[in-house]
Amino acid sequence: MSCPKVKLITTEDGSHSLYHEELQETYHSFHGAYRESIHVFMLYGLDAWLNRNPRKFPLRVFEVGFGTGLNAWLALVWAEQNQVPVLYHSIEPFPVSEEIYSQLNYTEHDHGIWHYHKYFQALHELPWNEGGPVSEYFNFKKDETSLADSVLYPADVVFFDAFAPSKQPELWKKEVLATVVDAMRPGAVFTTYCAMGQLKRDLKDLGLEVETLPGPPGKKEMTRAWKGV
């Protein structure tokens, strides 16, 4: 699959994102890529799951949309800092090129975790469609595939980070969400920046306990949903 036509942009918190020229959409919130990822996926995803499951390891994460690698890298940092073994599976139909990802400034954005810089590069350099350990607590696999064609492994946490429903409506259809929900383990959590009413109704119809939570900077709300135990 070919690399999308993208250009590097700087969001309001100083961290980079990409602008997809064909979709006319950014990969992250323009109000702050780094802050959005921390808020939606680390705080309301990984932290929330760990609070409910303090001794249930390893933690299995499924991410829809590897994109720039920001979520995966922050999850690796989280795994190392919390000493929680994480098995992380990410899919991406259109990987960005080395020319692009080598310019991203995430590892410079937070000086408290700058020493994890090498792992960001490692996540991108790991061959597609192959898995392996990247750090002591982080085992990683990224597949160059679409959600429709991917093989889903059981997941404890789902990072649903596809482009907005207005840009990629096919990824937000109820029948597509159902395949993701089916792969979620009992007690698993689904988290996304999207707060669309139809999404919340569909997740509820699929049996999840849906929450509307405060969104990251610049966004009023986001969605989180839990699967019953």
C-alpha positions in Angstrom: 0.0 0.0 0.0 1.4 3.4 -0.9 2.3 6.1 1.6 -0.3 8.8 1.9 0.5 12.4 0.8 1.0 14.2 4.1 2.7 17.3 5.4 4.2 17.9 8.8 2.4 20.4 11.0 2.9 21.7 14.6 -0.1 21.6 16.9 -0.9 24.1 19.7 1.0 22.2 22.4 4.2 22.3 20.2 4.0 18.6 19.2 3.9 17.5 15.6 1.1 16.0 13.7 0.5 15.2 10.0 -2.0 16.7 7.6 -3.5 14.2 5.2 -3.9 16.1 2.0 -6.4 13.8 0.3 -8.7 13.5 3.3 -8.0 17.1 4.3 -7.7 16.0 7.8 -5.1 16.0 10.6 -3.9 12.8 12.3 -4.4 14.4 15.7 -6.2 17.3 17.3 -4.8 20.7 16.2 -5.1 21.8 19.8 -2.3 19.4 20.8 -1.4 16.0 19.5 0.6 15.0 22.5 -2.0 16.2 25.0 -4.8 14.5 23.1 -3.0 11.1 23.1 -2.2 11.3 26.8 -5.7 12.3 27.7 -7.8 9.9 25.5 -5.6 6.8 25.4 -3.2 6.9 28.4 -5.4 8.5 31.1 -8.8 7.2 30.1 -7.5 4.0 28.5 -4.5 2.4 30.1 -4.7 4.1 33.5 -8.4 3.4 33.8 -7.9 -0.3 32.9 -5.0 -0.7 35.3 -7.1 0.9 38.2 -9.7 -1.8 37.6 -7.2 -4.7 37.0 -4.1 -4.0 39.1 -2.9 -7.6 38.8 -4.2 -8.9 35.5 -1.2 -9.2 33.2 -0.1 -9.1 30.4 -2.2 -6.2 29.2 -3.3 -6.6 25.5 -3.8 -3.4 23.5 -5.4 -3.2 20.0 -4.9 0.1 18.1 -6.9 1.1 15.0 -4.5 3.5 13.3 -0.8 3.3 14.0 -0.3 6.6 12.1 2.6 8.6 13.5 3.3 6.0 16.2 2.6 8.5 19.0 0.0 6.3 20.8 2.2 3.2 20.6 5.3 5.0 21.9 3.4 6.6 24.8 2.0 3.2 25.6 5.6 1.8 25.7 6.7 4.5 28.0 3.6 3.8 30.2 4.4 0.1 30.3 8.0 0.7 31.3 7.2 3.3 33.9 4.4 1.1 35.5 6.3 -2.1 34.9 3.3 -3.7 33.3 3.9 -6.2 30.5 2.0 -5.0 27.4 1.2 -6.9 24.2 0.4 -4.2 21.6 -1.1 -4.8 18.2 -1.6 -2.0 15.8 -2.9 -1.8 12.2 -2.3 0.8 9.6 -3.2 0.5 5.9 -1.0 3.4 4.8 2.3 3.7 6.7 4.1 7.0 6.6 7.6 7.1 5.2 10.9 7.3 7.1 11.3 10.8 5.7 8.2 11.8 7.6 8.4 9.9 10.8 12.1 10.8 11.3 11.1 14.4 11.6 8.4 14.0 14.4 9.3 15.7 17.6 7.4 13.6 20.2 10.5 12.4 22.0 11.6 16.0 22.4 8.3 17.3 23.7 8.4 15.9 27.2 11.9 16.1 28.7 10.9 13.8 31.5 10.8 10.9 29.1 13.4 11.9 26.6 15.5 8.8 27.4 12.8 6.7 25.7 13.7 8.3 22.3 15.3 5.1 20.9 12.1 3.2 21.3 10.2 5.6 19.0 12.6 4.8 16.2 12.4 1.1 17.0 8.6 1.0 16.7 8.9 2.5 13.2 11.8 0.4 12.1 10.3 -3.0 13.3 9.3 -4.8 10.1 5.6 -4.7 9.2 3.5 -7.8 9.8 6.1 -9.2 12.3 6.0 -9.0 16.0 8.6 -8.9 18.7 9.8 -7.3 21.9 10.8 -3.7 21.7 11.6 -3.1 25.4 11.5 -5.1 28.6 7.8 -4.6 29.1 6.6 -4.0 25.6 5.9 -6.6 22.9 4.8 -5.0 19.6 3.3 -6.0 16.3 2.1 -3.7 13.5 0.2 -5.0 10.5 0.0 -3.2 7.2 -3.7 -3.8 6.7 -7.2 -2.4 6.9 -9.5 -3.1 9.8 -11.8 -5.1 7.4 -8.9 -7.4 6.5 -7.1 -7.6 9.8 -6.9 -10.6 12.2 -8.0 -9.4 15.6 -6.4 -10.8 18.8 -8.2 -10.7 22.1 -7.8 -7.2 23.6 -8.1 -5.6 27.0 -7.8 -2.0 25.8 -8.9 -0.7 22.4 -7.5 2.6 21.0 -9.9 3.5 18.3 -8.0 6.2 16.6 -9.2 6.1 13.0 -9.8 9.3 11.1 -13.1 11.1 11.9 -16.4 9.5 10.8 -16.9 12.3 8.4 -13.7 11.3 6.6 -13.7 7.5 7.0 -17.3 6.6 7.6 -16.7 2.9 6.7 -14.6 2.4 9.8 -17.3 3.6 12.2 -20.2 1.4 10.9 -21.9 -0.7 13.5 -21.0 -4.0 11.8 -17.3 -3.0 11.8 -17.4 -1.9 15.5 -19.0 -5.3 16.2 -15.9 -7.1 15.1 -13.8 -5.0 17.4 -16.2 -5.5 20.3 -16.3 -9.3 19.7 -12.5 -9.4 20.1 -12.6 -7.5 23.4 -12.0 -9.6 26.5 -14.4 -9.5 29.4 -13.8 -6.3 31.3 -12.0 -4.6 28.3 -12.3 -0.9 27.6 -12.8 0.9 24.3 -11.6 4.5 24.1 -11.7 7.1 21.4 -11.6 10.9 20.9 -14.9 10.7 19.0 -18.1 11.7 20.8 -20.6 11.2 18.0 -24.1 10.2 19.2 -24.4 7.4 16.7 -21.2 5.9 17.9 -22.4 5.8 21.5 -25.7 4.3 20.5 -24.0 1.6 18.4 -21.6 0.7 21.2 -24.5 0.5 23.7 -26.4 -1.7 21.3 -23.4 -4.0 21.1 -23.5 -4.5 24.8 -21.0 -2.0 26.1 -21.4 0.3 29.1 -20.8 3.7 27.4 -19.5 6.8 29.1 -19.3 10.4 27.8 -16.1 11.9 29.4 -14.5 15.3 29.2 -12.4 15.6 26.0 -8.8 16.7 25.6 -8.0 20.4 25.2 -10.1 22.0 22.5 -12.7 19.2 22.5 -15.7 19.1 24.9 -16.3 15.4 25.0 -14.9 11.9 24.2 -16.2 8.4 24.5 -15.2 5.4 26.6 -17.0 2.1 26.8 -16.5 -1.0 28.9 -17.3 -4.6 28.2 -19.0 -6.6 30.9 -17.0 -9.1 32.9 
